[in-house]
Amino acid sequence: MNTHVHADHVTGSGLIKSKVPEVKSVISKASGAKADVLIEHGDKIYFGDLFLETRATPGHTSGCVTYVTGDGPDQPQPKMAYTGDALLIRGCGRTDFQSGNSEQLYKSVHSQIFSLPKDTYIYPAHDYKGFTVSTVGEEMLYNLRLTKDEDTFKGIMANLNLAYPKMIDVAVPANLVCGYQDLIPKSC
Ligand SMILES: N[C@@H](CCC(=O)N[C@@H](CSS)C(=O)NCC(=O)O)C(=O)O
């Protein structure tokens, strides 16, 4: 399951599918990428007795989604949210390429992630300081960017001055076709 078309690493979906052909790759329809299952906001993905609910959280890229564990007596408590690069621990994904939009990201996080129960675990796609998990409540209190008002947030995002990801020109085309494997002719 992919949260978005990453700019800095290549999805393992193609490699997994080449070894276990019945595995289905998943990504949002809005990403414009190829996958077996194209999901939209509100879609549920079932695996065994559990399911994940899809929440559209664009802003880092236009196709970003967050997957949240389901509601129901047999579903995990506390809930867990896989936020990709929309919400990072104490930070968030940059908004300066791949249709990034800071206004949209602010709205996505506040409406789709900060509206979850405060004890929901947050598992982001990256952390640059060694953290692996946070909670909605912690990020609502301590996130260095998303605790600010929207205009301050937009100013922060416009002035990050981050270097271009080193592998973006390789990673984005590969991710749009589900990983390197689909770029390699079947006869190879
Ligand atoms: N060093 C990395 C790129 C670092 C980077 O730009 N990270 C992105 C997520 S991957 S597109 C990001 O959104 N960072 C937010 C931040 O505040 O750092 C590389 O060259 O691959």
The ligand as a Gaussian input file, in Angstrom:
#p B3LYP/6-31G(d) Opt

LIG

0 1
 N       17.505000      14.336000       1.811000
 C       16.454000      13.760000       1.082000
 C       15.279000      14.706000       0.859000
 C       14.780000      15.340000       2.122000
 C       13.380000      15.855000       1.844000
 O       13.218000      16.735000       1.035000
 N       12.384000      15.238000       2.497000
 C       11.018000      15.472000       2.140000
 C       10.281000      14.177000       2.155000
 S       10.820000      13.197000       0.855000
 S       10.151000      14.184000      -0.737000
 C       10.309000      16.426000       3.039000
 O        9.143000      16.686000       2.832000
 N       10.993000      16.990000       4.030000
 C       10.359000      17.898000       4.935000
 C       11.371000      18.523000       5.829000
 O       10.969000      19.421000       6.577000
 O       12.538000      18.133000       5.794000
 C       16.909000      13.301000      -0.298000
 O       17.693000      13.990000      -0.958000
 O       16.431000      12.250000      -0.705000

